[in-house]
Amino acid sequence: MKRSLPLVLAVALFMEQMDSTVISTSLPAIARDIDTSPIALKLALTAYLVSVAIFIPVSGWMADRYGAKNIFRSAIGVFVIGSIACAFAGSLGAFVGARFLQGMGGAMMTPVARLVLVRATSKSELINAMALLTIPALVGPLVGPPVGGFITTYFTWHWIFLINVPIGLAGIFFAGRILPDMPGIKGEGIDTAGFVLAGLAASGLVFGLSVVSLPVLPIWVGVATILVGLLAGLLYLPHAKRHPAPILDLTLFRKPVFRRAVLGGTLFRFGIGAIPFLLPLFFQLVFKLTPFQSGLLTFASAGGALMMKFLAPTLLRWFGFQMVLIATALIGGALIIANGFFTPDTPHLVIIVVLVAAGFFRSLFFTSANALVFAEIDGKEAGPATAISAASQQISIAIGVAIAGAILEVAPIFNGAPLSHQTFAVAFTVVGLLAMLAILPFLRLDRNAGSDVSGHRAQPPVRDPLAQQPPVV
């Protein structure tokens, strides 16, 4: 495997993942400049998520039709243009539109990068490659807030978006030099009705859950949008059965390994998706840290994610996907719950050790689950599998944030105190237990599942030859 291949893909994904969270600490400054309120500006956050949800389902078809390398480079270009538009936006409408354009690029970058990696990497080297690709997805959301706070404090918020220009141009150049050529296939035309239904389903759920968890609009708007998304999803099911080439090929769920990998990853993200939302608030409201200080503290988990890259192949070869996924789901969930036991008197060294361990097990779970998704998928199925996996990730993360936001809204009603330590402890416990539910799909996973990828071969149980003899009468 060329190490430069996953690194080029990872750098582009890091830019996209960091940018999706970097503006959270800069909302007041941006709002002042474009003459709006920070609460109204949260529509820009939602617009990005909605755009990603709409265009992820079509990413697999685009890559197959026009070539994965071409689409990946084009996606970076769209993202860079959206970044420039964000930097020069002078009104709320212009900024929301620019974030939507950014989301179009981001929607293609992540799944198509994974598709390029799967098609260009042998199964025996897939874990190493996935480990490199997983790190930016975990580190980016943690780096975003402190970087955004630093740039806004010492420069201007415009540079949050303008720094994407040289990074993006470099990404386009090196992707053209390093990524293998993958010509498109002239197959079936686009499933237009399926694209509309799948886009409505994904964006309806993501937008509705975002409104519920980050109230910008009335709650009833979020609930109504969720219902629209669910209805579109239900209508898509019979459509997918009738269409010869649906935009999301749900027949892939007939494959037990793929089904368990996607379902387990979805359940784990219910808990993990809430952490970038809960942990900074916890440190700022309970510990009274500044956004920059809390960002530096939460960044500790990035160290664990980096350590995982070196150990993941060995651990999967020793224990196999089933054991690693069950263990990391349980330990990862327990470490989420442990956050609720932190107090302002807890030494920072203890917090850092826990967060490093959490980053390690979280990253190991996602590296393993993402590799398992493609472990028994052939080349033709890689595009649809990528789109389904990416769509489920976006929806599950939105659900995790919505659950955490709902707990923070509801718990004070029963506690009689606004966002106390106890409220956060409840939230960490609930999302931690949700993450642990990820073990359920893997309990019945074959011990040798994905062995071509992991290199693990479970030995069959040794039978006692005497036990096979007929009893002596």
RAQUI-V44341 format. One record per backbone hydrogen bond with DSSP energy under -0.5 kcal/mol. CO is the residue of the C=O (numbers start at 1). NH is the residue of the N-H. Records with the same first field share a line. If there is no record, write none. Layout:
CO->NH, NH
//
This chain:
1->3
2->5, 6
3->7
4->8
5->9
6->10
7->11
8->12
9->13
10->14
11->15
12->16
13->17
14->18
15->19
16->20
18->21, 22
19->23
21->24
22->25
23->26, 27
24->27
26->30
27->31
28->32
29->33
30->34
31->36
32->35
37->41
38->42
39->42
40->43
41->44, 45
42->46
43->47
44->48
45->49
46->50
47->51
48->52
49->53
50->54
51->55
52->56
53->57
56->59, 60
58->62
59->63
60->64
61->65
62->66
63->67
64->185
67->71
68->72
69->73
70->74
71->75
72->76
73->77
74->78
75->79
76->80
77->81
78->82
79->83
80->84
81->85
82->86
83->87
84->88
86->89
91->95
92->96
93->97
94->98
95->99
96->100
97->101
98->102
99->103
100->104
101->105
102->106
103->107
104->108
105->109
106->110
107->111
108->112
109->113
110->114
111->115
112->116
113->117
114->118
115->119
116->120
117->121
122->125
123->126
125->129
126->130
127->131
128->132
129->133
130->134
131->135
132->136
133->137
134->138
135->138, 139
136->140
139->142, 143
140->144
141->145
142->146
143->147
144->148
145->149
146->150
147->151
148->152
149->153
150->154
151->155
156->159
157->160, 161
158->161, 162
159->163
161->164
162->165, 166
163->167
164->168
165->169
166->170
167->171
168->172
169->173
170->174
171->175
172->176
173->177
174->178
175->179
185->187
190->192
191->195
192->196
193->197
194->198
195->199
196->200
197->201
198->202
199->203
200->204
201->205
202->206
203->207
204->208
205->209
206->210
207->211
208->212
209->213
210->214
218->221, 222
219->223
220->224
221->225
222->226
223->227
224->228
225->229
226->230
227->231
228->232
229->233
230->234
231->235
232->236
233->237
234->238
235->239
236->240
237->241
238->242
239->243
243->246
248->250
249->252
250->253
251->254
252->255
254->256
255->259
256->260
257->261
258->262
259->263
260->264
261->265
262->266
263->267
264->268
265->269
266->270
267->270, 271
268->271, 272
269->273
271->274
272->275, 276
274->277, 278
275->279
277->281
278->282
279->283
280->284
281->285
282->286, 287
283->289
290->294
291->295
292->296
293->297
294->298
295->299
297->300
298->301
299->302, 303
300->303, 304
301->305
302->306
303->307
304->308
305->309
306->309, 310
307->310, 311
308->311, 312
311->315
312->316
313->317
314->318
315->319
316->320
319->323
320->324
321->325
322->326
323->327
324->328
325->329
326->330
327->331
328->332
329->333
330->334
331->335
332->336
333->337
334->338
335->339
336->339
337->340
338->341
339->342
343->346
347->350, 351
348->352
349->353
350->354
351->355
352->356
353->357
354->358
355->359
356->360
357->361
358->362
359->363
360->364
361->365
362->366
363->367
364->368
365->369
366->370
367->371
368->372
369->373
370->374
371->374
372->375, 376
374->377
378->381, 382
379->382
381->385
382->386
383->387
384->388
385->389
386->390
387->391
388->392
389->393
390->394
391->395
392->396
393->397
394->398
395->399
396->400
397->401
398->402
399->403
400->404
401->405
402->406
403->407
404->408
405->409
406->410
407->411
410->413, 414
411->414, 415
412->416
417->419, 420
420->424
421->425
422->426
423->427
424->428
425->429
426->430
427->431
428->432
429->433
430->434
431->435
432->436
433->437
434->437
435->438
436->439
437->440
438->442
439->442, 443
440->443
442->445
446->449
448->451
449->321
450->453, 454
451->455
463->465
464->467, 468
465->468
466->469
//
